[in-house]
Amino acid sequence: MATYKEHFEESLDLLKRLIAQPSPSRSEQAVSGLVLADLRAHGYEPTQIGLNLMARGHHYNPSKPNLLLNSHMDTVKPVQGWQTDPFTPLVEDGRLIGLGSNDAGASLVSLLHTFYLLDSYSQKYNPIFLATAQEEVNGDGGMKMVLTHLPEIEVALIGEPTGMQPAIAEKGLMVLDFTVEGKAGHAARAEGINALYRAMDVISMLRDFRFEQDSPFLGPVRMTVTMVHAGTQHNVIPDTCTFTADVRSNELYSNSRIFEMVGASLPEWCHMRARSFNLNSSRLDPGHPIVRKAVSLGLEPYGSPTLSDQAVLSCPSFKMGPGDSARSHTAGEYIRLEELEAAVPAYMALLDGLEI
């Protein structure tokens, strides 16, 4: 059996090759091919669902519960400020620098090699590995495409940079678009109804809107107005004002419930539309066996403000992976080599012999 050191060396090599293949969302063909080749080299023939790859263990038994190991292959596009080529992996001062190294290439390769190790002998559950596309854009060709192909999942571990601590709760997201009606008039005379002024009243109400229930892991629901548009020229009273609010939900309120509560507070001249209700908050019961084992290992469950493919899943799930979320989507993104080296042993300590 390969040692942890050998798995680290293979993981590092694969991660370098993944970084060298640009893979912004909806352009993951090359990295999907690399992961497919790695799975085949280790004796697996995964199910290909679009560019997504799903592999069941050699000891798969339909009578056992299923544990899903998932991370994503895509990255965001490079931001301004890179001092090196984001697609040339660079090892420097104990860091591997490159786009996607932290989010979420280190998690992807670590979970892949954890899958190999878990499946080297029979577990009390079926490990299933899943590499997904389009996570960064919540695209239809990613996890959403895979859902109907998944067996029933007892619990899912989503690989994202969490400092290898279990994020057992995750905030949801809903984007709300508002249209405020007014009446046009000449700015030099007291005519019309200024839609922008009306919008300011609504925005003030949204700023002060409070949801009674706070989550012990995720805190309060947060609603933030982020874009405003009104007017056509300086001397015309605007008859329409549109603005957008970013809503980050906790697990105590569904997006549809938040929509109802906000809608009930709006005047008749203000119309609201949700772009989607799908990205709800999630939370894994702190009493779940996998959380109890994590705590017994000295890990500290917490709530994450950032989204992942976890938002699309309906099964119990949590996030855990090497790296730091603060490095994601930044110039000079990196993973520390010591973080990558420690990831597979930490995953194995949690998952090997687990009863779910």
Order of alpha helices (4+ residues) and beta strands (2+ residues): alpha-alpha-beta-beta-beta-beta-beta-alpha-beta-alpha-beta-beta-beta-beta-alpha-beta-beta-beta-alpha-beta-beta-alpha-beta-beta-beta-alpha
